[in-house]
Amino acid sequence: MKMKPKTLLCAYLCIYLNWKSEAKAKNNLELQTDNFTCSTEDKGSKILHEFRCGLNKNAKRRSWHMQFKLNQPVAEHDFFMKIILPRRRPLLDFVLLDLTTDGCQLLGNRNQVPLMRLGRNVMERFSNFPKQCPFKANVTYYIRGFRLDLNLLPAVEMETPVNIEFRYQSKHPELRWITGYLSARVQRIDEKKRPK
């Protein structure tokens, strides 16, 4: 079956214009981080030697950081993440993701749900986390200057607050050695601030 040039041109324009409009819609939103804190249950410093986390001082281009050093190597561990989109009362908050996974598989980016695989790939630019277990002792592991680029994710068209909790914990005995709490919002980018 031979296509007419006009039909081919029309199909090309429809696909191109649809692709351009989707790309334009994705660039209208950004994730603005409002707060980032972390805590530990490792009060006796059995696993965790030191840790700190927070936000940079630039309120317009907020990024977050976390770093920690371990007293002993950590091989078997779990990674927990929950992403919640809060809603007004009396509605219940919408849980986008509630997941506990094997930490070694997450480091190696194996056997992961697509959202976690995508997150691990994005995180590589900002961290020195190993690509396989174990986390070694006396090495400062970090995530620095992290700012999520929504253009890397499937298109979304919503403005919403987002609460994220993540945790690293030992399997035996179960000890939450570091937990992070991130509060952010997806918001429309002001036309003047949009990168060109």
N, C-alpha and C positions, 0 to 999 in steps of 0.2 A: 504494500500500500504506500503510495507516494503522497507526501504532504505538500500542499500548496505553500509557496513562500509567505503569503499573507497569514495563513494559519500558523505557520512556524514562528513568524515574527510576533503575532498576537500572544502565543503561548509563552514565548521568551519574555515579553514585556510583562505579562501577568505574573510570572514567577519572580522576575527581577523586582518589580514594584512591591510585591508582597514581602519579599526578603528584606528590602530596604525599609519598609514600614515596620516590620518586626524588629529590626536592628535599632531603628529610631526609638521605638517604644521601650526597649530594654535600657537605653541610655538615659531615660528620664528618671530613673530611680537609683538611690544609693542607700547603703546601710550605714547609718550614723550611730556610733557607739556612745552611749551615755555613761556607762559605769562598768568597771571590771574589777572584781575582787577575787581572792582565793583564800583557802583555809586548809588546815590539815587536822587529822585525828591522831597523827603520829606524835603524841606529846613527849614520849621518851626518846625521840629521834632514832628509832630502831632502823628505819629505812631512809628517811629524808634528813639530809644534813642541813640544808638551807633552801629557802624559796622566797620569791617575791613576784609581785605582779601589779599591773596598773595600766593607766592610760598615759599617752604623751600629753604635753601641755598645750598643743595646738588645738583649740576648740573647733576650728573650722574643718580640719582634716584629721579627725581623731583616728588613732591607731592604738592597738593594745599590745602589751608584752607580758611574758611570763618566763621566769627562769628558775631552775632548781638544780641541786646537786645531791647525789645519793651517797649514803654511807656504805652501802653494799650493792652489788649488782642485782638487778631485778629482771628475771626472765619471765616466769609465768605471772601474768597479771591480766586484769580485765579493764576494759575502757567502757565507760557509761556516758551516754549523751542524751539529753532531753531538750527538744526545741518546742517552745510553747508560744502561741500567738494569743495574748490575753484579750478577753472580750469583756464588755461591760456587763455588770450584774443585771439581771439574774442569770444570764447565759454562762455556761461553763467555759473555761479557757479551752482553746483548740490545741490539742497536742499534735504537732506536725511529725515529731519523731521521738520515740522513747525506746532506746536501744542499749543493750549491753552486749559487747562483743569481746572476743579474745584479743588482748592487746598486741600479741605477737603477730597475729594475722593482720591487724590494722597497720602496724609498722611496715610489714611487708606488702601491704595493699592487696592481700589475697582474700578471696571468698567474702567480699564486702557487698553490702547493698549499694546501688549506684551513687546515692547521695554521699555515703561515707567515702567511697572510692574517689569521688570528685573532690571532697573536702581534703582528703589526704594529699592528692595531687596539688591542690592550691597551696596547702601548708608547706610543701617542700621549699617554696621560694623564701619563706620567712623563718625557717627553723633548721636546727642541726640535729633533729631527732634521727636515730639510726634507722636504717631500712630493714633491719631484722633485730630480733632479741639477741642479747639482753641489753637493757639500759646499763651502762657501766658505772662503777663507783668512781667518785672523785672527778667526774666530768661535768662541767656546767652545760646543761641542756637548756635551750632557749627557743622561744618564739618571739621575734622582735619586729615591730613596725607592721603588725598584721592589720590589713584593711581589706575587707572582702569586696572584690569587684563583681558586682551583680551581672556584668556582661559575660562572666564565665558560667553562669547558671542558666537553666532553661528560663525562658521569658516569664516574668511575673508582672502583673499590673495591679498592684495594691499598695496602699500605704498602711502600715501596721506596726505596732510595737512588737518586739521579739525578745523573749527571755531564753537564755541558753545556760544550761548547767552541764558541766562535764566533770568526769572524775576518773582518776587512775587509782586502782585498788589492787592489793595483793590477793591472791587466791587462797593461800593457806598461811597463816590465819587471815581471815578477811579484815584488812585494814585499809581504810581510805587514806592514802598518803598524800594526795593533793586533789582538791576540788575547786573548780572555777565557776564563777557566776558572772554572766555577761548580760547586760541590759542594753538593748539597742532599738532602733526603729528603722523601718524601710520608709524613705520619704522621697518625694519628688524633688529633683534637682532644679534649682532656680536657673532659668534660661541664661542669666549672666554668668553663672558659675560652670556651665557645661563645658567640658573640654572640647576643643575643636580639632 
